[in-house]
Amino acid sequence: MPRVPVYRLPSRLARTLVPVGVSALALTLVLGCGGAAPEGSENGGAAADGAAASPAAGSQAVSLGRSLGDDGRVPAGEASTVFAAGDTVFLSLAPGDAEPGTAVEVVWYGPQGLEAAADRGTVAAGGAPLGFSADTTGWAPGTYRGEVWVGNELKEEFELTVEQG
């Protein structure tokens, strides 16, 4: 069997390139994956006290909570990103400048990245908030993420935590 040549970088070059490569990969993952912002950030991440995510400027407004009011919004005092297994998670979306009749889909993904639930709606005339929900019965404790699709475009991402019920 022929020997396969192995190329090795000179040690000085390797000591320089490996940390730079690892740093570049980490930076790419943090900035380039389009994931939800870190907790407590100003551009859409969840607040440290478990309040619903506040969206980035110019984006659709997404709020998570334990109920929805008659106006389709999460009421004050009901906003949360932490739920017990078996709770219903409610999401309110202010559609922004989306055209009436545009399809909207909210998809929740479990800790392993598999779809846990989905809900669909349509933007109404006048830009009224849309309400969505997911029943967490049977969901394992962990961090879940979600996506809000307006038309065929991913508009928002969010995270929530499900704890033992």
PLY file of the C-alpha trace (Angstrom):
ply
format ascii 1.0
element vertex 165
property float x
property float y
property float z
element edge 164
property int vertex1
property int vertex2
end_header
0.00 0.00 0.00
1.51 3.38 -0.99
2.28 5.91 1.70
0.23 9.06 1.66
2.41 12.11 2.10
1.55 14.22 5.12
2.16 17.92 4.96
2.84 19.60 8.25
2.98 23.34 8.78
6.11 24.69 10.40
5.39 25.00 14.12
5.75 28.80 14.17
3.25 29.15 11.34
0.86 26.65 12.94
0.96 28.56 16.25
-0.14 31.66 14.34
-2.72 30.18 11.97
-4.60 27.88 14.34
-5.68 30.59 16.84
-6.55 32.96 13.98
-8.62 30.24 12.28
-10.46 29.34 15.47
-11.19 33.00 16.17
-12.45 33.55 12.63
-14.70 30.50 12.88
-16.13 31.64 16.21
-16.76 35.14 14.86
-18.45 33.71 11.77
-20.72 31.54 13.90
-21.67 34.42 16.18
-22.25 37.02 13.48
-23.16 35.00 10.44
-25.68 32.43 11.60
-28.57 34.84 11.89
-29.55 33.43 15.27
-31.30 35.27 18.04
-29.31 37.95 19.78
-27.71 37.16 23.13
-29.83 37.61 26.22
-30.21 41.19 27.35
-28.98 42.69 24.08
-30.67 45.66 22.48
-31.30 43.98 19.13
-33.93 41.37 19.86
-32.58 39.06 22.57
-34.56 38.05 25.60
-34.17 40.15 28.70
-32.45 38.49 31.63
-35.60 38.67 33.79
-37.58 36.41 31.43
-39.51 39.22 29.73
-40.43 38.81 26.09
-37.92 39.68 23.39
-37.92 43.23 22.12
-37.37 43.36 18.37
-34.68 45.21 16.48
-35.57 48.58 15.03
-37.44 48.30 11.73
-38.45 44.68 12.27
-41.74 42.96 12.94
-42.56 43.24 16.65
-42.65 39.82 18.34
-43.74 39.25 21.94
-43.96 35.95 23.82
-46.19 35.43 26.81
-48.66 33.38 28.81
-51.80 34.80 27.14
-53.08 37.12 24.43
-55.42 40.02 24.98
-58.50 40.80 22.87
-56.30 43.11 20.79
-53.95 40.23 19.82
-51.10 41.51 21.99
-49.42 39.90 25.00
-50.82 41.83 28.00
-48.54 43.68 30.39
-47.45 41.31 33.14
-47.97 38.22 30.95
-44.77 38.55 28.88
-42.32 35.71 29.41
-39.74 33.53 27.70
-39.82 30.85 30.42
-42.66 28.31 30.51
-43.46 25.06 32.32
-43.96 21.93 30.23
-47.69 21.75 29.54
-48.16 25.54 29.34
-49.38 27.19 26.17
-46.91 29.65 24.67
-48.47 32.66 22.99
-46.76 34.83 20.41
-47.98 38.21 19.22
-46.71 39.64 15.96
-47.18 43.20 14.77
-46.94 42.65 11.01
-45.23 45.95 10.26
-45.47 46.84 6.58
-46.51 43.34 5.40
-49.28 43.45 2.81
-52.78 42.29 3.82
-53.29 38.65 2.80
-49.62 37.75 3.33
-49.17 34.30 4.89
-47.34 34.17 8.23
-45.96 31.04 9.85
-44.42 30.58 13.27
-42.32 27.44 13.76
-41.00 26.24 17.13
-37.92 23.95 17.23
-36.90 21.74 20.15
-33.49 21.42 21.80
-32.35 18.91 19.16
-33.43 21.21 16.32
-36.51 19.22 15.31
-39.82 20.96 14.67
-41.94 20.89 17.84
-44.94 22.92 16.62
-46.11 25.33 13.94
-48.96 27.82 13.64
-50.14 29.83 10.65
-52.05 33.04 10.05
-52.67 35.77 7.50
-51.98 39.49 7.74
-55.27 41.38 8.04
-56.04 44.80 6.57
-55.13 47.58 8.96
-52.03 45.84 10.34
-53.70 44.35 13.42
-51.42 42.11 15.53
-51.57 38.40 14.79
-51.73 35.84 17.59
-50.09 32.41 17.50
-49.77 29.64 20.07
-48.08 26.33 20.82
-49.06 23.76 23.44
-45.92 22.57 25.25
-47.51 19.36 26.55
-44.96 16.62 25.95
-42.09 19.04 25.36
-38.88 18.11 27.17
-37.25 20.76 29.34
-34.67 22.82 27.47
-34.08 25.79 25.23
-36.35 26.05 22.21
-36.02 28.44 19.33
-38.55 29.76 16.91
-38.81 31.41 13.54
-41.37 33.85 12.17
-41.84 33.63 8.41
-43.72 36.43 6.64
-44.44 35.35 3.09
-41.40 33.28 2.18
-38.99 35.44 4.16
-37.57 34.72 7.61
-38.33 37.90 9.59
-37.67 37.07 13.23
-36.05 34.44 15.44
-36.64 33.99 19.14
-35.81 31.68 22.04
-37.78 30.38 24.96
-37.09 28.00 27.82
-39.31 25.11 28.85
-38.86 23.91 32.41
-40.12 20.76 34.10
-43.89 21.15 34.66
0 1
1 2
2 3
3 4
4 5
5 6
6 7
7 8
8 9
9 10
10 11
11 12
12 13
13 14
14 15
15 16
16 17
17 18
18 19
19 20
20 21
21 22
22 23
23 24
24 25
25 26
26 27
27 28
28 29
29 30
30 31
31 32
32 33
33 34
34 35
35 36
36 37
37 38
38 39
39 40
40 41
41 42
42 43
43 44
44 45
45 46
46 47
47 48
48 49
49 50
50 51
51 52
52 53
53 54
54 55
55 56
56 57
57 58
58 59
59 60
60 61
61 62
62 63
63 64
64 65
65 66
66 67
67 68
68 69
69 70
70 71
71 72
72 73
73 74
74 75
75 76
76 77
77 78
78 79
79 80
80 81
81 82
82 83
83 84
84 85
85 86
86 87
87 88
88 89
89 90
90 91
91 92
92 93
93 94
94 95
95 96
96 97
97 98
98 99
99 100
100 101
101 102
102 103
103 104
104 105
105 106
106 107
107 108
108 109
109 110
110 111
111 112
112 113
113 114
114 115
115 116
116 117
117 118
118 119
119 120
120 121
121 122
122 123
123 124
124 125
125 126
126 127
127 128
128 129
129 130
130 131
131 132
132 133
133 134
134 135
135 136
136 137
137 138
138 139
139 140
140 141
141 142
142 143
143 144
144 145
145 146
146 147
147 148
148 149
149 150
150 151
151 152
152 153
153 154
154 155
155 156
156 157
157 158
158 159
159 160
160 161
161 162
162 163
163 164
